Amino acid sequence: MAEKTPLKWKFETGDSVFSSPTLVDGVVYFGSWDNHLYAIDSKTGKEKWKFEAGDWVDSSPVVSEGVVYFGSNDSHLYALDTKTGEEKWKFETGDNVYSGPAVADGVIYFGSNDNHLYALDTKTGKEKWKFETGGDVTSSPTLVDGVVYFGCSDNHLYAVDAKTGKEQWKFETADAISSSPAVVDGVVYFGSEDSHLYALDTKTGKEKWKFMTGGKVTSSPAVVDGVVYFGSGDKHLYAVDIKTGKEKWKFKTADDVRSSPVVSEGVVYFGSWDNHLYALDSKTGQENWKFETEDFVESSPAVIDGVVYFGSGDNHLYAVDIEVASALGKEEINRQEEADKHGITVEKHVKVLSGDITLEEAIELQKEEEAEKEALAEAQEKADKHGITEEDIRTKYISGDITLEEAIELQKEEEQKRKEAEDAGYKVTLETISRCTIIEKAAGTVDISEIVNAISSGESIEDKWYDYNDIRHVYGTTDIADTVNFSDSEIQDKWDEDGYLDISADADADDFDIDNLEKGDYKYLLGSPTFILTAESYEKGKWNTYSIDIDGEFDPGLIKPCYEGGLICGYEYDGMEMDSNQDMESTTSHTDISIYLITKDGIELADFDEIRNNMTEKDLDSENGDDIRKYLKDAYGVE
């Protein structure tokens, strides 16, 4: 059985369809960025004819007395025969014609980007008058009671006498006006790119009220039953009371709403740049249904005889059956309500709504997941109760790889090993410096919290970078073993080949006899002769190093970025510029802390994650020198 679909037909053009369709006598007229105006049979979606202009056709056509009028990016307004598509006349302006025309009493009115509004004779295409503004006129004019209202990129809404072309008044906003005005009961409503919808008195041009949104208002308003509906660049469609200017409701989409809404039989239809056409209840703003295309929907819909027609950036004009779409929308809403009722998670919720799984299957999967969560929580509670703290043992127990009894026994063995180590006289040395997080927020693709979290946990962020003044900063795991400065090359070589890092700032390298360490010989010392900033480059294998000699204990708070033109160009420590390799491209402020246990048997790397966790449990800061000293004294007997 074929899947039920609301799509009656779709017609493909050669480029995006911004133009809003006009339907007259069973024919849909619309323009495309492929330079054509099309005439399509509304029932079948078959082409009747097409006319090629010299450039894009953004303008929405108007039909009057057997003639279709439209503008083109080739600077012309065209008049074509609706039956044949043959040109009757064309009128040349000084720039692009995006504005849709308005026709009344044998005169056609339209705007041009040459800063003029024109009035032409519909029969001959001869100019009757033109009105000069201070900017592009992309707003489509509205003619009511002998007055033409239109907006302009010079930030003004104009009221011009339709017969003479003389200005009656103008109203200034704070940004361009491309929204086309709606006039109802002596009030003109329009949007501005200053994020407001305005209501003005048609006689005086005085403001009655204005309503602020969070984005540019290029959508043209629709006024029905005391409510004005319009879209905004803040991703919402708004419903506002025309008397008070107060919001009745708003509906959020996933992208800008530039399409102008149409209201029919209690439903508001409009498009969004999130690729959907929406149908909402005009009273409540609740979604009835939505239809997805493959690109943005800026074209304003036309609704006639139970079908909604609209264009998309995916190069198509669509015809959608409203009854079928409404029925499918109700089914989806019912599935959503049932899923909500049973507490289905978002992931399964989506599968239910899309029909991939049944509600019953989702409920069963939900129960299984909840049971797994309860079992996990119970295992963690038992591990805490029995003091299973060794990470590897704890993980194996919680995942079910070993029994509780086995975990308890392994924990005892680890504790015995630790006691023996302490009895053997472990001493601890603190390597280099504690990690620091000198992070500057960027305008690129990396979220600041993601960077901070990754650095504080020591985890790598793969392929994440942002640009500062042509310097590419990459965050990843770092290994500073190859870049640490040593005071004695022989010592350096020995430590490098064994995989060890720096010695203490206050220690003399000559005092270290690595091959003959005696129990209790050395105490840990804070500090490092060199502070290192290093990172893996986006181009593998390249490194960059910032370094400086430090006297005394290292203080991460003294590290500051250096700026040039508001962008990072380097780093300084305590007001002193840090040396760097200018030939390298990548930097990051990330160094690791390493703790080594020194015993009579040699040197081994301690588990810093375990030490850090233990310090946290004792309310000690693993990046604070005093806290580190306290912990090492308590845990290892270091003086």
N, C-alpha and C positions, 0 to 999 in steps of 0.2 A: 504494500500500500504506500502510495506517494506521501511524503511528509507534507503536512499542511503548512502553507506559506501565505503571508499576506501580500506578497509581491505579485502584482498583476503583470507588470512588464518593466523592463529598464532599457533605455536607449543609450547607446554608446556614441560619444563624440570623440574628437581628437585631442581634447584637453579639458582642464577643469571647468566646471559650470558654477560661476558665481551669480549669474543672472537669475532673477526670479521669474518663474513661468507665468504666462497669461493664457487663460483658456477661454476661447470664444467659439461658439457654434461647433463644438466637438473637435476643435483643433487646439493643440498646445504650442504656443510660441515661446521660444527662449533663445538666449545667446550662449556662446561658448568661447573659451580662450583659444579655440582652434580657428578663430576669425569668422565663424559662420553664425547666422541666425537660422534656426530650424523651425519648421512647421511639422508637427507630429500628430497623427491620428490618436485622439485620447483613448479610444477603445482598444486599439490593437498595438499601439506603440510603433507603428510603421511610419516611415518618413514620407511626407507628401511633397515637400520640396525643401531646399536649403539655399541660402544666399550668402555669397562670400564677400565680406568687407575687406578693408585693407589692413586690419589689425584686430586685436581682441574685441569681443563683444561682452562687456561687463554690464552694460545698461540693461535694465529690465524693460521689455517692450510694452507698448500700449496699443490697443486696437480701437479704431473708430471709423465707422462708415466704410468698411471694406478695405481699410488701409492699416498696415502695422508700422508703427514708428519706433525707432530705436537709435541709440548712439553707439559709436565705436571709438576705440583707441586711436583710430586713424584720423581723428579730429572732425568727423562728419556726423550729422544726423541724417538718417535715411527714412524714406517713405516707400513702402513696397505694397504691391497688390496682394491681398491675403489669399486669393485663389491660386495665383500663379507664382508668386514670389518675385515678380518682375519689378524692377526699380521704376518708381514714378518720378522721384526727384531726390536730390541730396543737397545738403547745405553744409558748407565748410566753415568751421570755426578756427580759432588760432591754437587749439590744443585738444587734448583727449576729451572725449565725452563719456563720462561714467554715469552721469545723472540720468535717471529715467524720466521720460517726458510726461507732461500732463496736457490733456486736450479739452477745450471747452469753447463753444460758440465759434468754431471755424479757426481757432488759434491754437498753436501748440507751443508750450513753454518748456524750456529745458536749460540746464546749466552746462558750462564748459570749464575746463581747467585754464582757459585763457582769461579767467577772472570775470566772466560775464554771465548774466542770465539773458536768454534770448526769447523773443516772441515772434513766431513765423506764421504766415498764412498757410493753413493746412492743404489748400488746393495747389498753390503754386510754389511753396517753399520760400517765398520772398520774405525778407526781414521786415517786421512791422516796427520793432524797437529792440534795443538791448540796454541792459542796466549794468553798469560797471561796479565791481566790488574790489576788495583789497586782497583777494586770494582765490584759490580753486573753488569752483562750485560743483561738488560731487553729490550734494544733497538733491534728492528729487523734489521738485516743487509741488505744493498743494494749493489748489485754487478753491476759494470759498467766498461767496458774496462779493465777487469782483476784486478780490485781493489775492495776490500770489505770495505765499509764505515759503521761504527756503533758507537753508543754512549755508555757511561758507567757512573756508579754512582761515579766514581773517578773524575768526572767533565770534562772528555776529550772526544773529537770525534777522532776516529782513522781511518787511511787509511792503509790497510794491503794488501800486495800482495796475490792474490787469489791462486796462485800456491804454493808459498813457506811459506806463513804465516809470512813473514818478514814485520816489520813496515816500512811504507814509510814516514809517518809524523803523528803527533798528534797535536790537538789544544785544549787549555784549556779555559774553561768558569768558571764562579763563582759558579756553582752548578751542581748537577747531570744531566745527559742527558738520558732520557728514550724515547724521541722522536726518531722515525726512520727517517733517512735522505732521501731526494729526490735529485737526481742528474740530472741536465739538462744543456746541452751546456757548459760543463766545470765548472759548479758551483754546490756545494753541499749545500743544505738548510736543516736546522734542528733547533729544539727548545731546550731550556735549562730551568731547574727549576730556573735559575737566572732571569726569566721573559723576556728573549730575544729570538728572532729568528735571526739566523746567516746565512750569505752567505759567503762561502769560495771558494777560487780557488782550484780546484781538484788536480792540479799539485803540488802546493806549500803548501797548507794548510793555506795560508795567508787570513786574513779577508778582504772581499770586502766591506761589510757593516753589521750593526746589527740594529735590530728594537726592541725597548723596549715596553712591554705591562705592565699591572698592576698586573699580576699574573704568576704563573708557566706555562711554555709552555711544556706540555707533549704530546700534539696533534702532530701527524706527518703531515708535510706539503704536499700539492698537488700543482703542478706547471702546469698551462695551459695558453697558449696564452699570455705569458709575465707577468702573475700574479701568485703570490704564496699565497695560501689560507691556513689558520691554525687557531686553536682555542687556548684559553688561560684560565687560572684559574681566570681571571678577568671578566669572563662571556661573553666574546665577541668572535665572529669569525671575523678574519681580512682578508682583501685583500690588498696585498702590491706589488708595482711595482718591478719586479725582477732586473731592471737596476739600479734604484735609491735608492731602499729601503724605498721609501716614501709610506705612507698610501693612498690607493685609496678610501676605505670605511671600515667601521666596523659595525657589527650588534650585538646588545645586547640581550642576553637571560637572564633568571632569575637565572642561576647558572653556575658553571664551565663548560667549553667546553673542554673535554679531548678526545672526539671522533675525529678521523682524517677525514677530509672532502674528498668527492669524487665529481668530476665535470663531468657532462654528459649533452651534448646538451644545453649548456648555463645555466645550473642550478647547484648550489652547494648544496650537501646533507651532513648533519652532525647531530650528536646527542648532547644533553646537559644534564647535571645533573638536569635540571628542568623537566625531564621526557618526553621531546619532541624530535621528529625528525623534523628537519627544511629543507625546500627547498627554496633557495634564488636565485634571479636573479644574475648571476655571474658578470654582468656589473655594476649594480647599488647597489646591496646588499639589494634590497627590498624583503620582504617576499612574496613568492608565496603561500605557504601553510605550515602548520605544523600538525603533527600527535601526539596525546598524548598517552603515555603508563602509567602504574601504578607505575613506578619507574625510576631511572636514566637511561640514554642512554649513555654509554661509548663506546660500540661496534661501529666500523666504518662500514658504510653501503656499500653494493654491489649493483650496478645498472645494470640490464640486461633485455633487451626485455620489457621495459616499467614497470618494477617492481623494487622496492627498498626493499632489504632484510637487516635486522639489528636485533641485540639482545638488551634486556633490563634487568635491575636489577629486574624486576618483574617475572623472570624465563622463559620468552618467547622469541622465535624468531618470528619476524613479516615479512609478505610479504604484501606490500602496492602498490596498483595500482596507478601509477603516473598520468594517464589521469583523473581518477575519482577524485583523491586528488586535482589536479590542477583546475578542474571545480568547486569543492566545495570551494576551496580557492578564486577563482575569485568572486563567489557569496558572500563570506564573506567580501571581499574587497569592493564590490559594496555597501553592507549594511553599512559598516563602513563609506564610503565616503558620503552616503546619510545622515547618522546620524550626521556626522561632519557638513554637509551643513546646517542642521536645528538646530544646536546648542544643540543637545541632551546631557544631563548630563551623567557622567560616568556610574552611576548605570543603567540608562535606555539604555545607549549605549551597555552595556554588554548583556542586555536582548534582544536587537535587533539583535546583532551579533550571539547570541545563538539560535535565532528563537523563544524565549519565547513569545515575543510580536511583532506585526507588526510595521513598521516605522510610519504608520498613528496613531496607538495607542500611540506610544511614543511621537509623536508631540503633540497630544491632552493632554497627561499627563503633558508634559512640559509647555504647555500654562496654564493649571490649576495651576501648582506650581508657575509660574511667577505671576499669578493673586493674589494668596495667599500672596506672598512676597510683592507685591505692597500694598495690603490691610493692612498688618502688618506694613509696613513702614508708611503708612498714619495714622494708629492708634497711633503709637509711636510719630509721629510729632504733632498730636493733644494733646496727653498727655503732651508733653513738652510745647506746646503753652499755655495750661491752668494750668500749674504748678502742675500737678498730680505727686507727688514725692513719696508718701507713697507706698512702694513696693507691699503690698497686694492689694491695690486699683488699682494701675497701672496694675498689672498682670490681675486682673479680667476684667478691661476695655479692654485691648489689646486682651485678649482671647475671648471677646464677651459675658462674663457672665453678665456684667452690661452695661448700656448705658453711653454715655459721660456725660449727665446731672446728672446721679446718681453718677458718679465718682467725678464730680466737687463738688457736695453737701457733699459727704463723706470726701473729702479732706478738705473742709472748717471746718467740724466738728473736724477732727484730729488737725488742726491748732489751733482751739479754745481750745481744751484740752491742747495743749502744752503751750499756753499762760497762761492758768489758773495755770498750774504747775509752770511756771516761776514766776508768781505773788505770788504763795504760798511759794516761797523761796527754790526751789530745790538747793541742793549742790551736788557735785559729788566727789566720791572717785575713784581713779584709782587702780585697783587690780593687784597684782603680777607684772609682767613685760610685755612689748610688745613682740609679737611673734618674734622669731629669726629663722634663717634658716642656721644652721651649717650643711652643706650637703657635704659628700664626694662621689665622683663618684666611682662606683663599677664595677667589671667585671661580675656582675650577670645579673639578668633579668629585673631590674628596670631602666628605662630611667631617667637620672638626671633631665631633664626639667620637666618630669611628677611629680617627687617628689616636686620640688620647687614650681610648679604651685599649687599642692594640698595643700601644707603647707601654702602658701601665701593666698589661698582662704579659708582655714579652712576645706576643703573637705577631705574625707577619700579615701585612695587607698586600695581597698580590696585585701587581699591575695597577696600583693606585698612584696617581701623581697629580701635581698641579704646577703651574708656571709662575715664577716671579722674575720679571725682567729678563726673560730668556734663560733663566736658570731652572732646570727641571729638578724638582724635589721628589724623591721617591722614598716611600716608607716600607721597610722590610726588616727581616732579621739581620742583625749585624754581628760581625766577628772582628773584634779590634786587636786580635793577637798579633797581626802583622804590622800594626801601626803604633804600638806602644813604644815609648822611648825608654831605654835602659841606660843606667850610668856605667855599665860595664858590658862590653860586647861579648866577653866569654860567658858571663852569666846569662845574657840574652839568648845566646845560641843554645845553651843547655835547657833553658826554660822553654824555648820555642819548640825544640824537638820533642820535648815531653808533653807539649800542649798546655804549658802553664803561662800565665800572664805576668803582670807587673809585681815588683816588690814594693814595700812601703816607702813613702817619702822620707820618713825619719830613720830609715835603716841604711846602713852602709853596705853596699853590695859586697865589699870584700869580707864582711863578717859572715856571709852565708856560705856554708860548706854543704852544698845540696846532697852530696853523696854520703855525708857522715853526720846527718842530723841526730842529735841526742834528745831524748825525752825531756820536755820542759824547757828547752833552750830559748825558745822565742815566744814573744807575745804579739798579739795583733796590734797593728798601728793604722790609724786612719790617715787618708790622704794619698796623693799621688804626685809625682814630679810633673806630670803632664796631663792636661785634660784633653780628651779626644772626642771629636764629633766625626762620625763616619757612617757611610751608608752604601748599600749596593746601588749602582746606577741603573737607570732604565735600560741602558745598553750594557749587557752583562759584562762583568769583569772590570769595570772602571770604578775607581774609588775617589773620594775627596775627603780631606782631613782638615779640621780646624784644631789648632793646638796652642797652648800657652803655658809657660812655667808658672807654678803657683807656690807661694811661700805660705805655709800653714795649711789649715784645714779647708777643704773645698766647700764652697757655698753655692749650690745650684741657683739660688736667687740672684746671684751677681752676673749670670749669663744673660745678655740682652742682644737682640738682633740689631744690626746696623741698617739704616734705611737710606735709600737714594731715590728721590722722586716718589716717595710713599711706598717703595717696594724694597724687599729684603735684598741686601747686597753682601752681607757677611755677618759676623758675630763679634762681640766684645765681652771681656770678663773684667768686672770691677773698673769699667771705664777704659780698659786697655784693649786695643784691637788684637784679635786672635789671628795668628798666622794661618794661611791656607794655601793649598795648591791651586793656583788660578787656572791651571790647564784642565782641571777636572770639572764635571758638569753637575754632579748630584750631591746634595747635602741633606742631612736630617739631624735633629737634635735628639739623639737616642744613644745612650751608652748603657751597658749591662753591668750589674754588680755580681761579683763572683766571690765565694767564700771557700778558702782552702783549709783543710785540717792538716796540721803538721804533727807527725808522730815519729817515733824512733824508726818506723818502717818506711818513712818517706812522706810524700805530700799527695793528698787526694782531694778531689773537688767535692765539697759538701752539697747537699740538696738545698739550694737556696729557696726554692718554692716552699719546701717544708718549713724552713726557718722563718720565712716571711709569714706563712700561715700561722705558725706558732706565736710569732710576735703579735699578729693581729688579734689572736685569741686573748692575749694578755694586755690588749689595748696599748701596744707599743707601735711606734711608727718606724717602718723598715727603711725610711729615707732620712731619719733623724739620727745624727751621730751619737747623742747622749743615750737615746733609746737603744741603739745598736750595742753600745758599750754595756748598758745594763743587762740586756739579754745575754750577751756573750759571757758576762761575768756569772750570771745566774745559771746558765745552761752548761757552760764549759769551764767555769772556774778561772776565766781570764781576768787578770788584774789590770 
